[in-house]
Each structure stands twice: as structure tokens, then as C-alpha cells.
Amino acid sequence: MNISLAKNHIRQLAKKRIEEFFDNNNRIDADNRIVNRLTSAQLYKNAKTIFSFYPMHHEPMITEIFKDKKKDFYYPKISGEKLLVGTGKLSPGKFGLYEPVIVTNVYEFDLILVPAMAYDIHFNRLGRGLGYFDRFLKTAKGFKLGICYDVQVFASIPVEEHDEKVDGILTEKRFLTNK
């Protein structure tokens, strides 16, 4: 099986795992546990500037953290092939994602929260396949923390040279870090 097919297979498997997880009414409890685990982590407490995704339907609902007035939050905005960074009010944008109206050129953060379809225990990340986050993570500075449900963490996933790793993974059950 070539690597592209292997990645698509893992994406489909991750999607199925998430759907089964949601079918068992685990989502609300898992979302609350993820938010609590994140906000009680020293890494979060020490962070002043945080880059975060706005959750899509299959991603952990972490929007509660955006109310934290002690933090400066930045969000992704898709523009062509690039992932830009913005702040302030969010409105529906490309792919139905909520995106910032105001674009900045800030690319250094205390904490970067990263979504994915899957992660592995070696801190490899598998996104949706369009490369936006890989290109962003290559240049962005800060602790890169993958946020996902535990069912999205695999023993290993296929990787290519352009795929970017994260520094840690936080789920409703565990917090893994390689730093």
C-alpha cells in the first residue's frame, strides 16, 4: 500500500472511531475533561499568547477556553494555499470554519493548539490532507500541543518528510509530551 493510501485508510479509521465514540454519548464528558486537563496544565497557565483552532464538528469542543481574558488568542484563517493568523471576532470562512476577521503577522506563541484526524504515540500528526497546518507548523514558534480524543491516538501512523510533529498530545485520558 502506498503512503497516500495508508494515510487515507488511517483517516477513515479515525473518523469511524470518532463516530463510534460520539454514538456512545461520550462527547460532552470528554470535551469537559479535555478543557479541564488543558486549563489545569502548567503549560497553559504560563501561556499568555495561544494559537488555537476553532473546533469543527469532529474535534474537541474547546471553545470554553476562549473566554479566558488573561490570554491573547490567535486563530487560523485560510487564504489560498496559506494558513494566516488572526485575532479578534470570528466569522464563518472557508470550509465552514470560523475564522478571524483581523489578520496579524504574529507567528510566535507560548502555546499552539493543533487539531488532527489522528496522532500517534511518537507525536506524528495526520491532518485532513491539505497541508495547511503542516506548512504553518514548519514556521510557527511555540509549544505545539495536539488536541484530540483518545480514540484518535494510534500506535503509529504513516508519515512523509513534509509532515510536522507536535511536542505533546492532550486527550480526555492523557497528556503526552516529548519535551
Phi, psi and omega in degrees: 000130179285165188296324179297317177293322179296319178296316179297324177298315179295319177301315179295319178295317178297317179299317179296318178299317180296314180300317178295321178298315178294322179300333180271016177056037181266348192298307185301314179298316180296318178300315179297319180293322178296313180299315180296318179295319180294308186289342177267353178287138179302325179303315178289314182302322181280343185283135174256318180251125183230126171266129181220147170284154169263123190300137169272176188303330184261001183258154179305134181279092184256014186300339179303326182293337183293347178278351183289105184287350179275355183245149171258114182262140176234150186225159178282148173224124181277129177219106184063237179265002186253153170254111180266170181242136179217176181215173177088206184300142179252145176217158182301134181228211182300141180063017181075011179281145171281126185232155178288149177278322183266121178265138179240179171239041175271124178227019176233125186224160173284328183213134178240116179267124191240125176275166176194164170280325181203155172229166169235172185288358176259010176074019173280149183238139175238112181270205182276351175105003181261348173082002182303309183289324177301314180295320179294313184295333180298327184251337182290145180250138178141169179286119184266110185247115176287133178243122181198175172277153183299331179293348180268359180262121182253164176295318175203153176228154179291140179228154175238170185302324183280351181287133182260137177276165171251167180269342180198165178224130178238127177234183177290345183249336187204162176230107180259140177218146178250014179236000000 
